Amino acid sequence: ELIKAYKNPKVFKFLHIPVQSGNSRVLKLMNRFYTIAQFKAIIAKFRKQIRGLTISTDVICGFPTETEKEFQQTLDLMTWLKPDVVNISQFWARPGTPAAKMKQIDGRIKQERSAGLARSCNNITLNKNKLWIGKTCEVLVDEIGKKEGFVSRNEHYKPVILKAKLKLGSYSRCNIVNAAEKYLIGKISKN
């Protein structure tokens, strides 16, 4: 049903699907009611039906008892998933939760894991964004830029920076001329 809704031209081709860990044992300890196999099956169904789907996910590094091998499985999952956006956080015990009573992972290890995951994911997102260079797309202007110009979104919810005088809520055609880890850079198309 959700895939059918995504096929509507009025819906951004953007899916936020938090995975939290690449290991099913860790997911169970996190009280998540899904496995990595189920997560992969959902992604495969979406990607088969929605071409060029932008995927955002969340990952927690350093959950209590997470082994180095289990963390590597999270890195491997990100390599397989090739997400466009990854929100990375280090585990922080909330008082009164079962995880707060578990043996905690050293803070330096959590920092190393999150930094390594960030480097890997930034590389993935930059390479994916570079694939947009040279393409033309229609964008919805939805935000005033921090410096100058505007932030717009293409149908895949990719942020496109445009240095032009535009009106919020308007549509424009643009050529993608460059890419960064978190956004694309466009130029208004003359066609």
PyRosetta script that sets phi, psi and omega in degrees:
from pyrosetta import init, pose_from_sequence

init()
pose = pose_from_sequence("ELIKAYKNPKVFKFLHIPVQSGNSRVLKLMNRFYTIAQFKAIIAKFRKQIRGLTISTDVICGFPTETEKEFQQTLDLMTWLKPDVVNISQFWARPGTPAAKMKQIDGRIKQERSAGLARSCNNITLNKNKLWIGKTCEVLVDEIGKKEGFVSRNEHYKPVILKAKLKLGSYSRCNIVNAAEKYLIGKISKN")
pose.set_psi(1, -41.2)
pose.set_omega(1, -179.6)
pose.set_phi(2, -68.3)
pose.set_psi(2, -40.7)
pose.set_omega(2, 177.8)
pose.set_phi(3, -60.8)
pose.set_psi(3, -40.5)
pose.set_omega(3, 178.1)
pose.set_phi(4, -60.3)
pose.set_psi(4, -42.2)
pose.set_omega(4, 178.8)
pose.set_phi(5, -63.8)
pose.set_psi(5, -37.8)
pose.set_omega(5, -179.5)
pose.set_phi(6, -65.4)
pose.set_psi(6, -22.9)
pose.set_omega(6, 179.8)
pose.set_phi(7, -74.3)
pose.set_psi(7, -13.6)
pose.set_omega(7, 177.3)
pose.set_phi(8, -66.7)
pose.set_psi(8, 131.0)
pose.set_omega(8, -178.0)
pose.set_phi(9, -63.4)
pose.set_psi(9, -14.5)
pose.set_omega(9, 179.4)
pose.set_phi(10, -86.4)
pose.set_psi(10, -3.5)
pose.set_omega(10, -178.2)
pose.set_phi(11, -105.2)
pose.set_psi(11, 128.2)
pose.set_omega(11, 174.7)
pose.set_phi(12, -60.2)
pose.set_psi(12, 142.8)
pose.set_omega(12, 178.3)
pose.set_phi(13, -87.6)
pose.set_psi(13, 65.5)
pose.set_omega(13, -173.9)
pose.set_phi(14, -135.6)
pose.set_psi(14, 126.1)
pose.set_omega(14, -179.3)
pose.set_phi(15, -125.4)
pose.set_psi(15, 120.3)
pose.set_omega(15, 172.8)
pose.set_phi(16, -98.6)
pose.set_psi(16, 114.8)
pose.set_omega(16, -177.8)
pose.set_phi(17, -135.3)
pose.set_psi(17, 93.1)
pose.set_omega(17, -177.0)
pose.set_phi(18, -63.9)
pose.set_psi(18, 131.8)
pose.set_omega(18, 178.2)
pose.set_phi(19, -105.7)
pose.set_psi(19, -34.4)
pose.set_omega(19, 177.2)
pose.set_phi(20, 73.9)
pose.set_psi(20, -40.0)
pose.set_omega(20, 179.9)
pose.set_phi(21, -155.4)
pose.set_psi(21, 155.3)
pose.set_omega(21, 176.6)
pose.set_phi(22, -94.5)
pose.set_psi(22, 12.3)
pose.set_omega(22, -177.2)
pose.set_phi(23, -127.3)
pose.set_psi(23, 127.6)
pose.set_omega(23, -176.4)
pose.set_phi(24, -66.6)
pose.set_psi(24, -31.8)
pose.set_omega(24, 177.4)
pose.set_phi(25, -64.5)
pose.set_psi(25, -44.1)
pose.set_omega(25, 178.6)
pose.set_phi(26, -64.4)
pose.set_psi(26, -40.7)
pose.set_omega(26, 177.6)
pose.set_phi(27, -58.3)
pose.set_psi(27, -42.9)
pose.set_omega(27, 179.3)
pose.set_phi(28, -61.6)
pose.set_psi(28, -42.6)
pose.set_omega(28, 177.3)
pose.set_phi(29, -63.5)
pose.set_psi(29, -31.3)
pose.set_omega(29, 177.7)
pose.set_phi(30, -76.5)
pose.set_psi(30, -2.1)
pose.set_omega(30, -178.1)
pose.set_phi(31, 67.9)
pose.set_psi(31, 35.5)
pose.set_omega(31, 175.2)
pose.set_phi(32, -95.7)
pose.set_psi(32, 138.4)
pose.set_omega(32, -173.3)
pose.set_phi(33, -103.3)
pose.set_psi(33, 44.3)
pose.set_omega(33, 176.7)
pose.set_phi(34, -148.4)
pose.set_psi(34, 163.7)
pose.set_omega(34, 178.8)
pose.set_phi(35, -114.9)
pose.set_psi(35, 168.9)
pose.set_omega(35, 176.7)
pose.set_phi(36, -64.1)
pose.set_psi(36, -37.5)
pose.set_omega(36, 178.5)
pose.set_phi(37, -60.7)
pose.set_psi(37, -41.7)
pose.set_omega(37, 178.7)
pose.set_phi(38, -66.5)
pose.set_psi(38, -42.0)
pose.set_omega(38, 178.3)
pose.set_phi(39, -58.8)
pose.set_psi(39, -47.7)
pose.set_omega(39, -179.5)
pose.set_phi(40, -63.4)
pose.set_psi(40, -37.7)
pose.set_omega(40, 179.5)
pose.set_phi(41, -64.3)
pose.set_psi(41, -40.7)
pose.set_omega(41, 178.4)
pose.set_phi(42, -63.7)
pose.set_psi(42, -46.4)
pose.set_omega(42, 179.7)
pose.set_phi(43, -60.8)
pose.set_psi(43, -44.3)
pose.set_omega(43, -179.1)
pose.set_phi(44, -60.9)
pose.set_psi(44, -41.3)
pose.set_omega(44, 178.8)
pose.set_phi(45, -63.5)
pose.set_psi(45, -45.9)
pose.set_omega(45, 179.4)
pose.set_phi(46, -62.3)
pose.set_psi(46, -47.8)
pose.set_omega(46, -176.5)
pose.set_phi(47, -65.4)
pose.set_psi(47, -31.3)
pose.set_omega(47, 178.4)
pose.set_phi(48, -67.3)
pose.set_psi(48, -34.0)
pose.set_omega(48, -174.7)
pose.set_phi(49, -96.6)
pose.set_psi(49, -31.1)
pose.set_omega(49, -174.8)
pose.set_phi(50, -116.3)
pose.set_psi(50, 100.3)
pose.set_omega(50, -177.1)
pose.set_phi(51, -65.7)
pose.set_psi(51, 132.7)
pose.set_omega(51, 176.0)
pose.set_phi(52, 70.7)
pose.set_psi(52, 22.1)
pose.set_omega(52, -177.7)
pose.set_phi(53, -54.3)
pose.set_psi(53, 131.8)
pose.set_omega(53, 173.1)
pose.set_phi(54, -86.9)
pose.set_psi(54, 127.6)
pose.set_omega(54, -177.8)
pose.set_phi(55, -118.0)
pose.set_psi(55, 131.5)
pose.set_omega(55, 174.7)
pose.set_phi(56, -116.7)
pose.set_psi(56, 141.3)
pose.set_omega(56, 178.0)
pose.set_phi(57, -142.9)
pose.set_psi(57, 168.7)
pose.set_omega(57, 177.5)
pose.set_phi(58, -122.0)
pose.set_psi(58, 141.7)
pose.set_omega(58, 178.5)
pose.set_phi(59, -135.1)
pose.set_psi(59, 137.5)
pose.set_omega(59, 175.1)
pose.set_phi(60, -108.6)
pose.set_psi(60, 124.0)
pose.set_omega(60, 178.3)
pose.set_phi(61, -97.4)
pose.set_psi(61, 138.7)
pose.set_omega(61, 171.7)
pose.set_phi(62, 81.8)
pose.set_psi(62, 30.6)
pose.set_omega(62, 173.6)
pose.set_phi(63, -62.1)
pose.set_psi(63, 143.6)
pose.set_omega(63, -178.3)
pose.set_phi(64, -50.1)
pose.set_psi(64, 135.7)
pose.set_omega(64, 178.8)
pose.set_phi(65, 75.2)
pose.set_psi(65, -0.8)
pose.set_omega(65, 177.5)
pose.set_phi(66, -62.3)
pose.set_psi(66, 121.9)
pose.set_omega(66, -179.7)
pose.set_phi(67, -85.0)
pose.set_psi(67, 168.8)
pose.set_omega(67, 177.1)
pose.set_phi(68, -61.9)
pose.set_psi(68, -39.8)
pose.set_omega(68, 178.8)
pose.set_phi(69, -63.8)
pose.set_psi(69, -41.5)
pose.set_omega(69, 179.6)
pose.set_phi(70, -67.3)
pose.set_psi(70, -37.6)
pose.set_omega(70, 175.7)
pose.set_phi(71, -65.8)
pose.set_psi(71, -39.4)
pose.set_omega(71, 177.1)
pose.set_phi(72, -59.7)
pose.set_psi(72, -33.9)
pose.set_omega(72, 176.9)
pose.set_phi(73, -65.3)
pose.set_psi(73, -32.1)
pose.set_omega(73, 175.0)
pose.set_phi(74, -67.3)
pose.set_psi(74, -44.9)
pose.set_omega(74, 176.0)
pose.set_phi(75, -59.0)
pose.set_psi(75, -43.5)
pose.set_omega(75, 179.2)
pose.set_phi(76, -63.1)
pose.set_psi(76, -39.1)
pose.set_omega(76, 178.6)
pose.set_phi(77, -63.9)
pose.set_psi(77, -40.1)
pose.set_omega(77, 178.6)
pose.set_phi(78, -65.2)
pose.set_psi(78, -36.7)
pose.set_omega(78, 176.3)
pose.set_phi(79, -63.7)
pose.set_psi(79, -39.8)
pose.set_omega(79, 178.0)
pose.set_phi(80, -69.8)
pose.set_psi(80, -46.1)
pose.set_omega(80, -174.9)
pose.set_phi(81, -69.3)
pose.set_psi(81, -38.9)
pose.set_omega(81, -174.2)
pose.set_phi(82, 50.9)
pose.set_psi(82, 60.7)
pose.set_omega(82, -177.7)
pose.set_phi(83, -70.6)
pose.set_psi(83, 154.3)
pose.set_omega(83, 177.7)
pose.set_phi(84, -87.5)
pose.set_psi(84, -27.6)
pose.set_omega(84, -179.8)
pose.set_phi(85, -139.9)
pose.set_psi(85, 132.3)
pose.set_omega(85, 176.2)
pose.set_phi(86, -132.3)
pose.set_psi(86, 123.1)
pose.set_omega(86, 174.3)
pose.set_phi(87, -97.3)
pose.set_psi(87, 113.1)
pose.set_omega(87, -175.6)
pose.set_phi(88, -107.2)
pose.set_psi(88, 132.1)
pose.set_omega(88, 174.2)
pose.set_phi(89, -135.9)
pose.set_psi(89, 154.1)
pose.set_omega(89, 174.9)
pose.set_phi(90, -91.3)
pose.set_psi(90, 142.2)
pose.set_omega(90, 179.8)
pose.set_phi(91, -61.2)
pose.set_psi(91, 136.0)
pose.set_omega(91, 176.1)
pose.set_phi(92, -133.6)
pose.set_psi(92, 121.6)
pose.set_omega(92, -175.5)
pose.set_phi(93, -69.7)
pose.set_psi(93, 126.0)
pose.set_omega(93, 173.5)
pose.set_phi(94, -89.9)
pose.set_psi(94, 128.5)
pose.set_omega(94, -178.9)
pose.set_phi(95, -55.6)
pose.set_psi(95, 138.9)
pose.set_omega(95, 176.4)
pose.set_phi(96, 87.3)
pose.set_psi(96, -4.5)
pose.set_omega(96, 179.3)
pose.set_phi(97, -92.1)
pose.set_psi(97, 155.9)
pose.set_omega(97, 177.1)
pose.set_phi(98, -57.5)
pose.set_psi(98, -36.7)
pose.set_omega(98, -178.9)
pose.set_phi(99, -65.6)
pose.set_psi(99, -27.4)
pose.set_omega(99, 179.3)
pose.set_phi(100, -67.5)
pose.set_psi(100, -24.0)
pose.set_omega(100, -178.8)
pose.set_phi(101, -88.9)
pose.set_psi(101, -9.2)
pose.set_omega(101, -178.9)
pose.set_phi(102, -80.8)
pose.set_psi(102, 162.1)
pose.set_omega(102, 176.3)
pose.set_phi(103, -65.8)
pose.set_psi(103, 122.1)
pose.set_omega(103, -175.6)
pose.set_phi(104, -83.3)
pose.set_psi(104, 151.3)
pose.set_omega(104, 176.6)
pose.set_phi(105, -85.8)
pose.set_psi(105, 140.7)
pose.set_omega(105, 180.0)
pose.set_phi(106, -53.5)
pose.set_psi(106, 138.7)
pose.set_omega(106, -177.9)
pose.set_phi(107, -58.5)
pose.set_psi(107, -35.8)
pose.set_omega(107, 178.6)
pose.set_phi(108, -65.1)
pose.set_psi(108, -37.9)
pose.set_omega(108, 178.7)
pose.set_phi(109, -65.9)
pose.set_psi(109, -42.4)
pose.set_omega(109, 177.8)
pose.set_phi(110, -61.0)
pose.set_psi(110, -41.9)
pose.set_omega(110, 178.2)
pose.set_phi(111, -63.0)
pose.set_psi(111, -44.9)
pose.set_omega(111, 179.3)
pose.set_phi(112, -61.5)
pose.set_psi(112, -43.3)
pose.set_omega(112, -179.7)
pose.set_phi(113, -65.0)
pose.set_psi(113, -45.1)
pose.set_omega(113, -178.3)
pose.set_phi(114, -68.1)
pose.set_psi(114, -36.7)
pose.set_omega(114, 178.5)
pose.set_phi(115, -67.2)
pose.set_psi(115, -42.3)
pose.set_omega(115, 178.2)
pose.set_phi(116, -64.6)
pose.set_psi(116, -41.4)
pose.set_omega(116, 178.0)
pose.set_phi(117, -65.2)
pose.set_psi(117, -40.8)
pose.set_omega(117, 179.1)
pose.set_phi(118, -62.6)
pose.set_psi(118, -44.1)
pose.set_omega(118, 178.4)
pose.set_phi(119, -59.7)
pose.set_psi(119, -46.9)
pose.set_omega(119, -179.5)
pose.set_phi(120, -62.2)
pose.set_psi(120, -47.0)
pose.set_omega(120, -178.1)
pose.set_phi(121, -68.6)
pose.set_psi(121, -37.4)
pose.set_omega(121, 177.1)
pose.set_phi(122, -62.3)
pose.set_psi(122, -37.8)
pose.set_omega(122, 177.2)
pose.set_phi(123, -64.8)
pose.set_psi(123, -43.5)
pose.set_omega(123, 178.3)
pose.set_phi(124, -61.2)
pose.set_psi(124, -48.7)
pose.set_omega(124, -176.1)
pose.set_phi(125, -66.8)
pose.set_psi(125, -38.2)
pose.set_omega(125, 177.6)
pose.set_phi(126, -62.9)
pose.set_psi(126, -46.4)
pose.set_omega(126, 179.5)
pose.set_phi(127, -62.3)
pose.set_psi(127, -39.1)
pose.set_omega(127, 177.7)
pose.set_phi(128, -66.5)
pose.set_psi(128, -41.7)
pose.set_omega(128, -179.6)
pose.set_phi(129, -66.2)
pose.set_psi(129, -33.3)
pose.set_omega(129, 178.7)
pose.set_phi(130, -62.8)
pose.set_psi(130, -25.3)
pose.set_omega(130, 178.6)
pose.set_phi(131, -65.2)
pose.set_psi(131, -18.2)
pose.set_omega(131, 179.4)
pose.set_phi(132, -81.1)
pose.set_psi(132, -20.0)
pose.set_omega(132, -176.7)
pose.set_phi(133, -59.0)
pose.set_psi(133, 130.6)
pose.set_omega(133, -179.7)
pose.set_phi(134, 93.7)
pose.set_psi(134, -9.0)
pose.set_omega(134, 179.7)
pose.set_phi(135, -89.5)
pose.set_psi(135, 154.1)
pose.set_omega(135, 175.6)
pose.set_phi(136, -110.2)
pose.set_psi(136, 137.8)
pose.set_omega(136, 179.1)
pose.set_phi(137, -148.6)
pose.set_psi(137, 159.4)
pose.set_omega(137, 174.1)
pose.set_phi(138, -89.9)
pose.set_psi(138, 139.0)
pose.set_omega(138, -178.9)
pose.set_phi(139, -129.9)
pose.set_psi(139, 151.8)
pose.set_omega(139, 174.0)
pose.set_phi(140, -102.1)
pose.set_psi(140, 122.3)
pose.set_omega(140, 179.6)
pose.set_phi(141, -78.0)
pose.set_psi(141, 116.1)
pose.set_omega(141, -173.0)
pose.set_phi(142, -127.6)
pose.set_psi(142, 2.4)
pose.set_omega(142, -177.8)
pose.set_phi(143, -162.8)
pose.set_psi(143, 145.6)
pose.set_omega(143, 175.1)
pose.set_phi(144, -79.3)
pose.set_psi(144, 134.3)
pose.set_omega(144, -178.2)
pose.set_phi(145, -66.4)
pose.set_psi(145, 158.1)
pose.set_omega(145, -179.5)
pose.set_phi(146, -68.1)
pose.set_psi(146, -36.7)
pose.set_omega(146, 179.7)
pose.set_phi(147, -100.6)
pose.set_psi(147, -75.1)
pose.set_omega(147, 177.1)
pose.set_phi(148, -145.5)
pose.set_psi(148, 160.5)
pose.set_omega(148, -180.0)
pose.set_phi(149, 84.7)
pose.set_psi(149, -160.6)
pose.set_omega(149, -173.6)
pose.set_phi(150, -135.8)
pose.set_psi(150, 157.0)
pose.set_omega(150, 171.4)
pose.set_phi(151, -103.9)
pose.set_psi(151, 130.3)
pose.set_omega(151, 177.6)
pose.set_phi(152, -126.1)
pose.set_psi(152, 172.5)
pose.set_omega(152, 179.9)
pose.set_phi(153, -130.7)
pose.set_psi(153, 135.1)
pose.set_omega(153, 173.7)
pose.set_phi(154, -85.8)
pose.set_psi(154, -177.1)
pose.set_omega(154, -175.0)
pose.set_phi(155, -63.7)
pose.set_psi(155, -16.9)
pose.set_omega(155, 178.7)
pose.set_phi(156, -97.2)
pose.set_psi(156, 12.8)
pose.set_omega(156, 177.5)
pose.set_phi(157, 65.3)
pose.set_psi(157, 19.4)
pose.set_omega(157, 176.2)
pose.set_phi(158, -75.2)
pose.set_psi(158, 128.9)
pose.set_omega(158, 175.8)
pose.set_phi(159, -68.2)
pose.set_psi(159, 130.6)
pose.set_omega(159, 179.0)
pose.set_phi(160, -122.6)
pose.set_psi(160, 119.0)
pose.set_omega(160, 178.8)
pose.set_phi(161, -84.1)
pose.set_psi(161, 127.6)
pose.set_omega(161, 178.6)
pose.set_phi(162, -125.9)
pose.set_psi(162, 122.4)
pose.set_omega(162, 177.4)
pose.set_phi(163, -95.2)
pose.set_psi(163, 82.7)
pose.set_omega(163, -178.4)
pose.set_phi(164, -156.7)
pose.set_psi(164, 162.0)
pose.set_omega(164, 176.0)
pose.set_phi(165, -85.1)
pose.set_psi(165, 112.6)
pose.set_omega(165, -176.3)
pose.set_phi(166, -132.2)
pose.set_psi(166, 170.5)
pose.set_omega(166, 180.0)
pose.set_phi(167, -111.8)
pose.set_psi(167, 131.1)
pose.set_omega(167, 177.0)
pose.set_phi(168, -56.4)
pose.set_psi(168, 137.5)
pose.set_omega(168, 179.4)
pose.set_phi(169, 86.9)
pose.set_psi(169, -4.2)
pose.set_omega(169, -179.7)
pose.set_phi(170, -90.1)
pose.set_psi(170, 162.5)
pose.set_omega(170, 175.6)
pose.set_phi(171, -106.5)
pose.set_psi(171, 145.2)
pose.set_omega(171, 176.5)
pose.set_phi(172, -142.1)
pose.set_psi(172, 154.2)
pose.set_omega(172, 171.2)
pose.set_phi(173, -98.3)
pose.set_psi(173, 138.3)
pose.set_omega(173, 179.9)
pose.set_phi(174, -143.4)
pose.set_psi(174, 158.3)
pose.set_omega(174, 172.8)
pose.set_phi(175, -101.1)
pose.set_psi(175, 135.0)
pose.set_omega(175, 176.9)
pose.set_phi(176, -83.5)
pose.set_psi(176, 119.0)
pose.set_omega(176, -174.9)
pose.set_phi(177, -107.6)
pose.set_psi(177, -17.0)
pose.set_omega(177, 179.7)
pose.set_phi(178, -160.4)
pose.set_psi(178, 170.0)
pose.set_omega(178, -178.2)
pose.set_phi(179, -146.1)
pose.set_psi(179, 148.6)
pose.set_omega(179, 173.4)
pose.set_phi(180, -127.0)
pose.set_psi(180, 180.0)
pose.set_omega(180, -178.6)
pose.set_phi(181, -62.4)
pose.set_psi(181, -37.0)
pose.set_omega(181, -171.8)
pose.set_phi(182, -108.3)
pose.set_psi(182, -7.7)
pose.set_omega(182, -176.2)
pose.set_phi(183, -158.7)
pose.set_psi(183, 169.5)
pose.set_omega(183, 175.4)
pose.set_phi(184, -109.1)
pose.set_psi(184, 157.7)
pose.set_omega(184, 176.3)
pose.set_phi(185, -117.2)
pose.set_psi(185, 125.5)
pose.set_omega(185, -176.6)
pose.set_phi(186, -119.1)
pose.set_psi(186, 165.2)
pose.set_omega(186, 175.8)
pose.set_phi(187, -132.5)
pose.set_psi(187, 132.4)
pose.set_omega(187, -177.6)
pose.set_phi(188, -56.3)
pose.set_psi(188, 132.4)
pose.set_omega(188, -179.0)
pose.set_phi(189, -79.7)
pose.set_psi(189, 140.9)
pose.set_omega(189, 178.9)
pose.set_phi(190, -87.2)
pose.set_psi(190, -5.2)
pose.set_omega(190, -179.8)
pose.set_phi(191, -83.8)
pose.dump_pdb("model.pdb")
